[in-house]
Amino acid sequence: MSGKFKSTWFYSSLGTYIKDVGIIGKKEKEFYSQRRVNLDDFANSLQEKYEDLDSEGDDVVNVVPITMGQSELGTQN
């Protein structure tokens, strides 16, 4: 039995942030964050999925964002 609705998903890369490192001769270094997503990558992937579904003659009914990552340090339940 085939379903009436389609579903699809995509993965977006982690976001980054800049932090000063070093004591003498401080430098800025880029780090990946487990709590952020690269929003440019996310938006491009979402648009690509919309266009793929549209080219197949489908309409997007719902988008459900599901996230995974880390909580703030020191937050424990």
Contacts in CASP RR format, 6 or more apart in sequence:
PFRMAT RR
TARGET T0000
AUTHOR 0000-0000-0000
METHOD contacts of the structure
MODEL  1
MSGKFKSTWFYSSLGTYIKDVGIIGKKEKEFYSQRRVNLDDFANSLQEKY
EDLDSEGDDVVNVVPITMGQSELGTQN
5 61 0 8 1.000
6 53 0 8 1.000
6 58 0 8 1.000
8 49 0 8 1.000
8 52 0 8 1.000
8 53 0 8 1.000
10 45 0 8 1.000
10 46 0 8 1.000
10 48 0 8 1.000
10 49 0 8 1.000
11 45 0 8 1.000
12 37 0 8 1.000
12 38 0 8 1.000
12 41 0 8 1.000
12 42 0 8 1.000
12 45 0 8 1.000
13 37 0 8 1.000
13 38 0 8 1.000
13 41 0 8 1.000
14 32 0 8 1.000
14 33 0 8 1.000
14 34 0 8 1.000
14 36 0 8 1.000
14 37 0 8 1.000
14 38 0 8 1.000
15 32 0 8 1.000
15 33 0 8 1.000
15 36 0 8 1.000
15 37 0 8 1.000
15 38 0 8 1.000
15 39 0 8 1.000
16 30 0 8 1.000
16 31 0 8 1.000
16 32 0 8 1.000
16 33 0 8 1.000
16 36 0 8 1.000
16 38 0 8 1.000
17 30 0 8 1.000
17 31 0 8 1.000
17 33 0 8 1.000
17 36 0 8 1.000
18 28 0 8 1.000
18 29 0 8 1.000
18 30 0 8 1.000
18 31 0 8 1.000
19 28 0 8 1.000
19 29 0 8 1.000
19 31 0 8 1.000
20 26 0 8 1.000
20 27 0 8 1.000
20 28 0 8 1.000
20 29 0 8 1.000
21 27 0 8 1.000
21 28 0 8 1.000
21 29 0 8 1.000
34 69 0 8 1.000
34 70 0 8 1.000
35 69 0 8 1.000
35 70 0 8 1.000
35 71 0 8 1.000
35 72 0 8 1.000
37 67 0 8 1.000
46 63 0 8 1.000
50 60 0 8 1.000
53 59 0 8 1.000
53 60 0 8 1.000
54 60 0 8 1.000
END
